[in-house]
Amino acid sequence: MAVAFLGLRLVELALETVDLAAQGLDLVAALEVPAEGLLLLGGLLELDRVEADALGLDGRTGEGGGQVLRTALALACLTGRPVHLEHIRGGRKKGGLKRQHLACVRAATAISGATVVGAELGSESLRFHPAELRPGTFEFQIGSAGSAALVLQTVLVPLLFAGGASQVTVRGGTHNAWAPCADFLELSFLPQLRAMGAEVDVRCERVGFFPAGGGALCATTQPISAGATTAPFELLLRGVEKQSFALIRRAHLEASIADREW
């Protein structure tokens, strides 16, 4: 539920504040950035000054998980503002970037032309300097059963403001514990996006479960034009229950097992 809320809150921020970078406004709680040299472009370019525009974020904030990273990347892409993260996933027993988080970084890098330092497995710090959002056709391999939905969560909203249509395929896990599954995106998340005026679609091309993965989610987005009218997001009441149902997916199991669980 927290993931769903944060994702929709990100949409609200994007629709209402996509020009905040030009105004110099903060979108997340920022820490002071210490004066230090920063190696970019594989160490070929050194910046020996404080980057006043960069946000310094502590990955131990809140629950100290991957959501700090994903939201920071998405907002950095939207605003064009650099972000420096330390103690990534510092609230977890084993912190740092895992394959799914690294796929999020690579996806955000691909759609924004960012320069990145620290994008490697196990890294607990990251320097992410976006350039300009670019539409296109993208494909990302997580390399494990990590959540494909969480990778999409990182790039879907920024791509709505990329100025052109995009198609994104993410290969990995589609139905994971502790992450929104493909069916949640289709039945819960996308209807809220569309109600706000977004043209976006996500389909599950292949189901992938833990530990094998091997699933694929494919998303298509149409751009939201500059100055276009979008509906604000407001969901304060649960509303009247209209329908209840269960959806059971199986992999290499007899149909009778699904019938029994039902």
C-alpha positions as CSV (number, residue, x, y, z in Angstrom):
1,M,0.0,0.0,0.0
2,A,2.9,2.3,0.8
3,V,4.4,1.6,-2.6
4,A,1.1,2.4,-4.3
5,F,0.7,5.7,-2.4
6,L,4.3,6.8,-3.1
7,G,3.9,6.0,-6.8
8,L,0.7,8.0,-7.1
9,R,2.2,10.8,-5.0
10,L,5.0,10.9,-7.5
11,V,2.5,11.3,-10.3
12,E,0.8,14.2,-8.5
13,L,4.1,15.9,-8.1
14,A,5.0,15.4,-11.7
15,L,1.8,16.7,-13.1
16,E,1.7,19.8,-10.9
17,T,5.4,20.7,-10.5
18,V,7.3,19.6,-13.6
19,D,8.8,23.1,-13.9
20,L,10.0,23.3,-10.3
21,A,13.6,22.8,-11.3
22,A,13.5,26.1,-13.1
23,Q,12.1,27.8,-10.0
24,G,14.8,26.2,-7.8
25,L,12.3,24.5,-5.4
26,D,13.0,21.4,-3.4
27,L,10.7,18.4,-3.9
28,V,12.2,16.2,-1.2
29,A,14.0,16.8,2.1
30,A,17.5,17.8,1.3
31,L,20.7,17.6,3.2
32,E,23.7,19.9,2.7
33,V,26.1,18.7,0.1
34,P,29.7,18.7,1.4
35,A,32.4,20.4,-0.7
36,E,34.1,17.6,-2.4
37,G,35.6,16.6,-5.8
38,L,33.3,14.6,-8.0
39,L,34.6,12.3,-10.7
40,L,32.3,12.1,-13.7
41,L,32.5,10.5,-17.2
42,G,34.5,7.6,-15.9
43,G,36.9,9.9,-14.0
44,L,37.8,12.1,-16.9
45,L,36.0,15.2,-15.7
46,E,36.5,16.4,-12.1
47,L,34.3,19.0,-10.5
48,D,36.1,20.6,-7.6
49,R,33.3,22.7,-6.3
50,V,30.1,22.4,-4.4
51,E,27.2,21.7,-6.8
52,A,24.6,24.0,-5.2
53,D,21.8,22.6,-7.2
54,A,22.3,18.9,-6.3
55,L,20.1,17.3,-3.7
56,G,21.9,15.3,-1.0
57,L,19.8,12.4,0.2
58,D,20.2,9.8,3.0
59,G,19.0,6.4,2.0
60,R,18.3,5.5,5.6
61,T,15.3,7.9,5.6
62,G,11.9,6.4,6.4
63,E,12.0,2.7,6.1
64,G,15.5,2.9,4.5
65,G,14.6,0.8,1.5
66,G,14.7,1.1,-2.3
67,Q,11.8,3.5,-2.5
68,V,14.0,6.4,-1.6
69,L,16.2,5.6,-4.5
70,R,13.4,5.0,-7.0
71,T,11.5,8.2,-6.1
72,A,14.7,10.3,-6.1
73,L,15.7,9.0,-9.6
74,A,12.2,9.7,-11.0
75,L,12.1,13.3,-9.6
76,A,15.7,13.9,-10.8
77,C,14.7,12.9,-14.3
78,L,11.6,15.1,-14.2
79,T,13.3,18.2,-12.8
80,G,16.7,17.8,-14.3
81,R,18.2,18.3,-10.9
82,P,21.2,16.2,-9.8
83,V,20.9,13.9,-6.8
84,H,23.6,12.5,-4.6
85,L,22.5,9.5,-2.4
86,E,24.4,8.0,0.5
87,H,23.7,5.0,2.6
88,I,21.5,3.5,-0.1
89,R,19.0,1.0,1.4
90,G,20.7,1.7,4.8
91,G,17.6,0.4,6.7
92,R,18.1,-3.1,5.3
93,K,20.2,-5.9,6.7
94,K,22.1,-6.0,3.5
95,G,22.2,-2.5,2.1
96,G,23.4,-1.2,-1.2
97,L,22.3,-1.7,-4.8
98,K,20.9,-5.1,-5.7
99,R,20.1,-6.1,-9.3
100,Q,16.6,-4.7,-9.3
101,H,17.8,-1.3,-7.9
102,L,20.7,-1.2,-10.4
103,A,18.2,-1.8,-13.2
104,C,16.2,1.2,-11.9
105,V,19.4,3.3,-12.1
106,R,20.2,2.1,-15.6
107,A,16.6,2.7,-16.8
108,A,16.6,6.3,-15.4
109,T,20.0,6.8,-17.0
110,A,18.8,5.6,-20.4
111,I,15.7,7.9,-20.5
112,S,17.5,11.0,-19.2
113,G,21.0,10.7,-20.7
114,A,22.4,11.0,-17.1
115,T,26.0,10.8,-16.0
116,V,26.3,8.4,-13.1
117,V,28.9,7.5,-10.6
118,G,28.4,4.5,-8.3
119,A,26.1,2.4,-10.5
120,E,27.4,-1.1,-9.5
121,L,26.2,-4.0,-7.4
122,G,26.5,-3.4,-3.7
123,S,27.2,0.3,-4.0
124,E,25.9,2.4,-1.1
125,S,26.4,5.8,-2.8
126,L,25.3,7.2,-6.1
127,R,25.8,10.4,-8.0
128,F,23.1,10.9,-10.6
129,H,23.2,13.9,-13.0
130,P,20.4,13.8,-15.5
131,A,20.6,15.6,-18.8
132,E,17.4,15.8,-20.8
133,L,14.4,13.4,-21.0
134,R,14.3,11.4,-24.2
135,P,11.5,9.3,-25.6
136,G,12.2,6.0,-27.4
137,T,12.1,2.3,-27.2
138,F,13.9,0.8,-24.3
139,E,14.6,-2.7,-22.9
140,F,16.0,-3.5,-19.5
141,Q,17.2,-6.8,-18.1
142,I,17.1,-7.1,-14.3
143,G,19.1,-10.3,-14.4
144,S,17.2,-11.9,-11.6
145,A,13.6,-12.3,-10.4
146,G,13.7,-8.7,-9.1
147,S,10.5,-6.7,-9.6
148,A,10.0,-5.5,-13.1
149,A,7.0,-3.4,-11.8
150,L,9.3,-1.3,-9.5
151,V,11.7,-0.6,-12.5
152,L,8.6,0.7,-14.4
153,Q,7.6,2.7,-11.4
154,T,10.9,4.6,-11.8
155,V,10.5,5.6,-15.4
156,L,6.8,5.6,-16.3
157,V,5.9,9.1,-15.0
158,P,9.1,10.8,-16.4
159,L,8.4,9.4,-19.8
160,L,5.0,11.1,-19.9
161,F,6.9,14.3,-20.1
162,A,9.6,13.2,-22.5
163,G,8.0,14.9,-25.5
164,G,7.2,11.7,-27.5
165,A,5.8,8.2,-27.4
166,S,7.9,5.6,-25.7
167,Q,7.9,1.8,-25.3
168,V,9.6,0.1,-22.3
169,T,10.2,-3.6,-21.8
170,V,11.5,-4.8,-18.4
171,R,12.5,-8.5,-18.0
172,G,12.6,-10.0,-14.5
173,G,10.0,-10.9,-11.9
174,T,6.3,-9.9,-12.5
175,H,4.8,-11.3,-9.3
176,N,7.0,-10.7,-6.3
177,A,6.6,-10.6,-2.6
178,W,6.9,-7.0,-1.2
179,A,6.3,-5.4,-4.5
180,P,3.3,-4.5,-6.7
181,C,2.6,-7.2,-9.2
182,A,1.7,-6.9,-12.8
183,D,-2.0,-7.2,-12.1
184,F,-1.9,-4.4,-9.5
185,L,-0.5,-2.1,-12.2
186,E,-3.2,-3.0,-14.6
187,L,-6.2,-3.0,-12.1
188,S,-5.2,-0.3,-9.6
189,F,-2.3,1.9,-10.6
190,L,-3.0,2.6,-14.3
191,P,-6.7,3.6,-13.8
192,Q,-5.5,6.3,-11.4
193,L,-3.0,7.6,-14.0
194,R,-5.5,7.6,-16.7
195,A,-8.0,9.5,-14.6
196,M,-5.4,12.2,-14.3
197,G,-5.0,12.4,-18.0
198,A,-2.1,10.1,-18.8
199,E,-2.1,7.8,-21.8
200,V,-0.2,4.8,-20.6
201,D,-0.6,1.0,-20.9
202,V,1.2,-1.9,-19.3
203,R,0.8,-5.5,-20.3
204,C,2.4,-8.7,-19.0
205,E,4.0,-10.5,-21.9
206,R,5.3,-13.3,-19.8
207,V,4.8,-14.2,-16.1
208,G,7.9,-14.5,-14.0
209,F,8.0,-15.8,-10.4
210,F,10.7,-16.1,-7.8
211,P,13.4,-17.5,-8.0
212,A,13.6,-18.0,-11.7
213,G,12.2,-14.7,-13.0
214,G,12.1,-14.7,-16.7
215,G,8.9,-12.6,-16.9
216,A,8.4,-9.5,-19.0
217,L,6.3,-6.3,-18.7
218,C,5.9,-4.0,-21.6
219,A,4.7,-0.4,-21.2
220,T,3.7,2.2,-23.7
221,T,3.3,5.9,-23.0
222,Q,2.1,9.0,-24.9
223,P,3.5,12.4,-24.0
224,I,1.6,14.9,-21.9
225,S,1.8,18.1,-23.9
226,A,3.2,21.3,-22.3
227,G,0.4,23.3,-20.9
228,A,-2.1,20.4,-21.2
229,T,-4.9,20.3,-18.6
230,T,-4.5,17.4,-16.2
231,A,-6.8,16.4,-13.4
232,P,-5.4,16.6,-9.8
233,F,-5.1,13.4,-7.8
234,E,-7.4,13.1,-4.8
235,L,-8.3,9.8,-3.2
236,L,-9.5,10.5,0.3
237,L,-12.2,8.0,0.7
238,R,-12.2,4.2,-0.1
239,G,-15.6,4.4,-1.8
240,V,-18.3,1.7,-2.3
241,E,-17.1,-1.8,-3.0
242,K,-18.3,-2.8,-6.5
243,Q,-16.8,-6.2,-7.0
244,S,-14.7,-8.8,-5.3
245,F,-12.7,-11.5,-7.1
246,A,-9.5,-13.5,-6.9
247,L,-7.0,-14.1,-9.6
248,I,-4.7,-17.1,-9.3
249,R,-1.6,-17.5,-11.5
250,R,0.4,-20.7,-11.7
251,A,3.7,-21.8,-13.2
252,H,4.4,-25.4,-14.1
253,L,1.6,-26.6,-11.8
254,E,-1.6,-28.6,-12.5
255,A,-4.8,-26.6,-12.8
256,S,-6.2,-28.7,-10.0
257,I,-3.8,-27.0,-7.6
258,A,-5.2,-23.6,-8.5
259,D,-8.7,-24.9,-8.1
260,R,-7.9,-26.3,-4.7
261,E,-6.3,-23.0,-3.5
262,W,-9.4,-21.1,-4.7
